[in-house]
Amino acid sequence: MAYWKRGLWIILLLFLATGGTGCTFFVAAGAGAAAGIGTAEYIGGELKQAYAAPMERTWDASIAAADELRVRTTEKSIDNLDQNRVIKGKTEEGKDLQISLEKLGKDVTMVKVRIGLFGDEKISRTIHETIAKNLKK
């Protein structure tokens, strides 16, 4: 029981030390299954997941996932500071797709997937599973 309480205090102190931004939760959670940190979160039609991998590896894994899932890519963009990258395209079913990557740290990248206007959780999860599988290679 004492270890559990100490762990909670450490997480709380880390949270407060980073200004309470919420990123500490992902870092403190450690590497989870499939290189993911923490849990995937589906909100407002968008499924987001942080991965314990640098931006470049996650980008390559995301492009490979889009290719594997037969996404017809229409755009790939990288911002000037290389903090954000976007892949846009159409799924096999003809739905719009957007995969957004955001660099959270040297070895942490947030990936957000949106299908269509209102989202499709099932397809989004399939994309994340394929990205995670490609990160393991």
N, C-alpha and C positions, 0 to 999 in steps of 0.2 A: 504494500500500500504506500509506503514512504517513497518508493521509486516513482510510482504513478504521480504522486503529488509534486515531486521534484521536476518531473518531465513537464507537467502542466505549467509550473512556474518558469521553466526555461523557455517554453514556447511563448508564454505571455511576455517575458522580458524581451525576447527577440522581436515580437510584434511591436512592442512599444519603442524599441530601439530603431526600428525602420520607419517610424512615424505612423504606424498603424495602417499601412497601405494594403495589407492583405497578402502581399507577396511572401511574407514570412511563412504563412501557412504552407505554401507550396514548397519552400525550401526546407522547412522543419519536417515536413511529411516524409522526406527522403524519396529515393527512387522507388516507384511502385511498379506494378505489372506493366510490361511492354514499354519500358522507358518513360512512362507517364508519371507525373508528380501529382499527388493529390487525386482528385476525382474529376471526371468529365462533368461539365455543367451545361445543361440545355435550358437556355432562357431566351424567350422572344424569337424562337425559330433559328437560333444559332447555337451550335454545340462547340464549346471551347474546352481545350485541354492543354496543360503545360507539359512539356517534354524535357527531360534531362539530357539535352543534346544542343550543341551549338547551332546557330542559325543556318550555316551552310549545309550541314548534314540533314537538318530538318527540311530545308528547301529541296534538297535532292530527293529525300524520301517522299515528300509531298508530290513532286513532279512524277516520280515513279508510280506513286499510288494513282494519280490521275490517269497515267498511261495504262496501268493494269486494269483499271475500271472503265476503260474506253471512253474517257471524257474527251470531248472535242475541245481542246484548249483554244481560246480566242485571244487571251492576253496574259502576259507574264510581266510584272513590273516590280522594280526595286527602287525605294526612295533614295535620295542623295546621301543620306547618312547611314544607309543600310541597316536601319532599325526596323523597317517594315517591308514586307514583300507580299504580293498578291498574285494569285492564279485565278483567272476567270475562264469559264467555259460552259459547255452544255453536257448534261448526262446523256446516257444512251436513250433515256426516255424523253429527251428534249427539254428537260428542266434546266433553268439557269443555275450555275454553281459558282461559288466564290470560296476560295481557301485563302485566309489572311494569316500571315505569320508576323509575330511581334517579338523582337529580341528583348527578353526580360533581364538577362545577365549573360555572362560569357558562355555558360553552358546550360542556359534555360531559355526555351523558346515557347511562346504561347501560340497555339494554332486554333483558329476559329473557322468553322465550316458552316456555310449557309446554302441551302438548296431552295431555289425559288423565292418568292416574296414572303411566304409564311413559314418556310422551313419544312424539312422532312427528317425527323429524328432517326429513322431507320437507315436511310442512305448516308446521313451524316456520320452515324456510328460506324458504318461499313468503311467509310473513307478514313476515319481515325484509326480503326483497327488495321487497315492496310498501311497507313503511315507508320504506326507502331511496329508492324512486322518488318517494314523496310528499314527502320532504324536499328533493328536487331542484327541486320546483315553485316 
